[in-house]
């Protein structure tokens, strides 16, 4: 690039005459030192982006497009433009129903709970209550690490086996409960790239199965084509890019007349709660018994739970857990996986095999200091860790009781060892036959 006076002369030079090309825009792009390449309408000198500069149409008012303000349109043509604008939103699918899986309306402004702001009296009372609630509940949780042959090759070829071990155990539990059935619709909530569903497809080897992959994020659908397969009769795979809180399963035609198995390896906080409500409501809407024959969800990120989305407020009321208490135990739950243990979890992450699980974040400002003397609670790290786990289990027991109250047999199981993942609890449920046959 020329520098000094020569560069200044180049900048000051007037633009060349407009190109003599049919339908090329006459707007001079100074930064690129060329005319705009966008096409114009017939008899126009400027494209839609730069039509505001066209002297032929000075009498027409141009306004920003409501869908995309980066371009403008004649005000009197706005209705016609909106019908064909490339930025127009996709039509709302029939299975979208705003906040259908929330228990209460969403608060306009939800204040963040900061435990360090609590007075010593309130804080000590909270800790006493957590210990009391946990003592009343004391969950019966066993460790049952399963395996499955479809993950054998991945575990052998991957340096970090964390995700493969988790996937193998979840599929092993599905197989143990006879949920890898033919002619079944498998729904993966928080599906990410769809890797877990791919291995489930490999495990069932059934051309009559179908898969629904739900995730609100616009992720790379890396495994969708692999799930469909290359045979003449491809499996049906449907992607739903939607927040689970808005998903009405009863409006999904793909589920009609089919058993449903729901599962997830990574379902943060309230995503689990809205998932459970969506499945329970769908089961209630069925006139032919409960079509949801199995639920296997690896639980995580309890600090992201929200009171208005938690599915079983009756459980909270029965144990005297007020709304503020719930919010505080959610915040305190992060103590179970922060500090010294967080380093271990981070070191064992593997982005190449990560299926949305890099979203785990435990950077709670309340827990920055590992030195007991500097921590506002005055509690040792091991004591805080145990309190965090108790908070997690209180939240999870309420989820289990919600499913039990709606006709399911439920188990909370440590499906992998803590050395594999600190978030190692799975909620596993199958219909109570007596409940749905009565």
N, C-alpha and C positions, 0 to 999 in steps of 0.2 A: 504494500500500500504506500502511495506517495505521502510524504510528510511535509510540514512547513507551508510556505506560501502556495506551493503548487496544489496541495490538498484543499486549501481555502478556495482557490480559483475553481476547482472541480465542483465544490459544493455550491458555488454561486452561479454556475452555468445554468441557463434555463433548460427545461426539459426539451427533448426533440419533439417534432410534430407527432401527433397521435398516429398510431399504426393504421395502415390502410387495410387492415384485416377485417373481414365481415364479423360483426357481433363481438369484437374485442373491446373490453372496457377502456375508456379514455382517462381513467384515474392514474395519475403519476405517483408511484410509490417511491418516495424520496429515499427511504432507508435502503431499498434494493436497487434504486436507480433504474427502474423499468416501469412499464405500464402494467396495471393489474391484468392477470391472466383469466379472470372469471368471465364467462360469456354474458352477453346482454340479451335483452329481448329484441325482437325485430323492430327496427326504427329507433332504438334507444342507443345512446352513446355510453351509458354507464350501467354496470351490473346492479343487481339489487342491493348489494352491500354499499355501493357508492352512489345510488340513484339520487341521494340528497343533493349532490353537486350538479345534477343535470338541469341546465337552464330551461330546457324545453318544458319541464314539469314543475316550474316554480309555483304554480298555482295550487299544487296538491300537497297536502300536509302528510309528512311521513312520521311514523311513530315506531318505537322499538317493539319488536315481536314479543308478546307475552311469554312465549315458550323459551325464547333465546334472545336476550337483549343485545347480543353481539351483531345482530342484523336488523334492518328496518324494513318497513312495508308501508305502502300508501294506506292512509287511514280508511279510505272508503273501500279498500280491498281486503281489509283485515279478516273478515269472515271467511272469504274464499282461501286466503293464505293459510289460516289455521287448520283448514281441512287437509292440506297437503304438506305442511311444514315438516321438514325432516327431523325437527327437534320436538315434535309433539309427543307427549307421553304415551306409552302403550295403553291399550284399553284395560280397564280393571277386570281381572279374571273373576269368574263367578264364585270361586272359593276364597276370595278376599272379603273379610268382614272386620272392620277396624276395631281392635282391642277386644275381640270376642273371647280371647283366652285370658283376660285380666279379670280379677275378682272385683276390683274397685276401679273407678275412673282414674286416669293418670293425673297426678297432682300437677298444677301449673308450674310450681316451683318447688323442687325437692332439695332441702338443705342437706349438705354433706355432714355426716356425723363425725365429729373429731373427739375421740376419747380423751385426749389430753386436756380438753376444755372442761371436763366434768370436775365438779368439786370432789374432794377426797371422800366425803360422806356418801355421795351418790355413786362414786366409783367403787368403793368398798361394798356397798349394798348390791351393786350389779354383779360383782364377783361372787358374793355370797349366794345370790339368786341362781347364777349359772351352775354353781356346784350343787345347789338344792334341786334344780330342775333335772340335771343330769342324774343325780342320785335316784330320783323318782323314776326315771326312764330306763337307765342302764341298758343300752341296746345289746342284744345277743348277736354279735358279729363274729363270724368265723372266717378264716383264711382258706380260700380254695382257688389255687392257681391252676388254670386249665391250659391245654395246648391243642393245636390242630395242625395237621400235616400240610395244609395249604400254605402255611407260613414258614415251613422248614427251609426252603431255598432262600427266602429273604433273610432269615435269621443267620444263615450261614454266610451270606454274601455281604451283609451290612456290618460295617464297623461298629456302629452304635445300634444295639438291638432293642432299645427301649420301646419304640412304637410297634415293632414286630411282636414283641412279647405281649404287649397290651392287646393288640389285635387278635393274636392267637388265643389268648385267654377268653376274650369276649365271644369269639366264634365257638370256642370249646364249650362255653356255658350255653350258647344257643343250641348246640348239638345235643348236649346233655338233656335239655328240656324238650327235645324233639321238635324244635322250632325251625329247622332247616328243611321245610316241607315243600312239596311241589304245589304248583298252582297257588302260590302265596304272593302277596304284595309286601315287599320289604321297604320300610320307610326309614331312611337315615336322616336324623335331625342334626343340624350343624355339620353338614356333610363335607364341607371344604372341597377338596379335589375328588372325593368319592372313592378313596382307596379302600376303606373298610368294606364298602359295598362290593367292590371288585373281588375281594377275597371271599366274601360270602357267596358271590356268584360262582367262584371256582369251587367252593365247598359243596354247593347243591347240585351243580351240573344239570340244571333243569331248564328246558326251553319254555316252560309254561309260567315261569316266575316273571315278576315285573318289579321295577325299582323306582321309588320316588326319592329324589335327593333334595333336601330342603336346606337352604342357607341364604341368609339375608345379604351376604357379601357377594360381590361380583368376582368370583374366583375363577381360576383356570379350571375348566372341566376336564382335567387331565385323564380321568379314568372312565369317562362316560362312554366313549367309543369302545373301550375294552370290555365294558360290561355288556354292551349291546352284542358284541361278537361279530364274526364275519360270515357266519352260516346264512343260508337262505332264510331261515326263520330267526330273525334277530330278536333279542329280548327287548321288551318295552322299557325305556328309561325316560323318566320325566323329571326335568329340572324345575324347581320352584324357587325363584329368587324373591323371597318374602320374609318378613319378620314373623316368627312363629306365633307371636301374640295375635296376629291377624289371620291366621290360617284356619279355615272352616273345613275340616275333613269330610263332613257330610255332603259337601258340594263337589267332591272329586269323583267324577264318573269312573275313573280307573279303579276305585276301591269296591265298586258295586259287585256283590256276590263273591267276594274274596276274603280269605283270612288275612289279617294284617299282623306283621311283626315289626315292632319299632325298636330302634337301637341308636346309640351314639357313643363315640369315644371321647368327644370333647363338647360339652354342653354347659357353657358358663352360667352360673348363678340363676337368674330368673328365666333363662332359656329352658332350663329343666322344668321349672314350675309351669310355664305356659305349655310346654310339651305334654306334661301329665294331664293338664286340664283339657287339652285338645283331644287326647286319646280317650279320656273318661267321657267327655261329652259325645264323642263319636260312638262309643259303645252304647251309650244311653239312647242315641237316636236310631239304633238298629232295631228292627222289628223281629229279627230272626236270631236272637241270642247275641252274645258278645263276639264280634268279629276280630277284636284285638286279642290274639292268642298269646302274645308274649311281648314283654318290655325289658330291654337290657340297656341300662344307661350308666356310663361311667361318670360319677359326679365330680364337680370341681368348682372352684372360684366362688365360694359361698359369700365372699365379701361383696359380690355384685348382685346379690338377691335384693328384691324390692318388695316392700310390704304389700303394695296394691296388686302385685302379681303372685304372691304366695298363695297356693291353692286351698289351704286348709286353715282358715282363721279360727274355726271351732277348736282345733287343737291348741292354738295359742291361748284362746280364752279359757279352756279347761285347765290349763296350767298357770294361768295368771300372767301370761306374757303379753304385756301391753305393746302398742305400736312402737313407742320409743325403746322399749326393751329389745324388741325384734331388730330394730335398726342397729342397736349397739352390739348385739351378739353377732350380727353380720359383720360389723367392723372388726370385732374382736377375733372373729374366725381366722383372720389373716395371720394371727400370731402362730398358727399351727405350721405355716409353711414359709415363714420369713426368717431373716437373719442368717444364722449359721447353716440352716437346712437349705436356704435358697441357693447358696453357693453350690451345694451338691446337685440341686435340680438343674441349675444353669449349665453346669459342666457336662451334664448328661443329655443336653438337648442336641438334636441333630436336624438342622434345617432342611437337609436333603430329603429326609423321610418325614418331615413334619407335615401333618395334615390339619392345619389350622391351630396346632397346639402351641405355636409360638406366641399365641395371644395371652398365655398365662402371664399375668403381671402382679407382682406382690410388692410393688414399690410403695408401700404404705408409709406415709410420712410419720405416722405414729410409732413406727418400729425401726427407725433408722439406727438407733443406738443399741449395740449389744451389751455395752457396759451397764450392769444393773444400776449402778449409782447414777448414771445419766438418764436412765429410762424413767419417764414420768410416773410409772406405776410402782417403781421401787421393787419389782419382782424379778427374780432370776429368770434367765432365758428358758430353762427347762419348765418352770412353773407357768410362764406365759404360753409356752408351746402346748402344754396339757390343757390349759384353759381354751386355747384356740380349737383344739380337737373336740373338746366338749361342746363348744358352740356349733361346730360343724355337725356333730352327731345329733344335737337337738333339732336343728333344721331338717336333717335327713329323716329322723324318726317321724316328724310331722308329715313329710312327704309319703313315707311308707304307710302311715295311718290313714292318709287321704285315699290311697289306693285300696287299702283294706276296707274302708268304709264304703267303697264303691265296687266291692265284689272281687277283689284280687287277693291271692296268696302272695305275700311279699317277703323277700329276704334281702338284707343288706350284707354284702360279702366283700371282703378284701380280695380282689381278683388278681392282683399282682403284689409282689413284695414292696415295702417302702424303698428298698434300694433301686427298684426300677422306676417308681414314680411316687412322689409324696401324696399325690391325689390318686389313691389306690382303691377307693371304695366304689362298688357298683350296686345299683338298685336293680333287682331282678324280680319280675312279677309275671304271674300267669293267672288266668281266670279261676275263681273259685266256682267249681261246677255246681255246687249246691245253690250258690247265690243266684246264678243266672238261669237255673232250671226251675227255680221256685216261682 
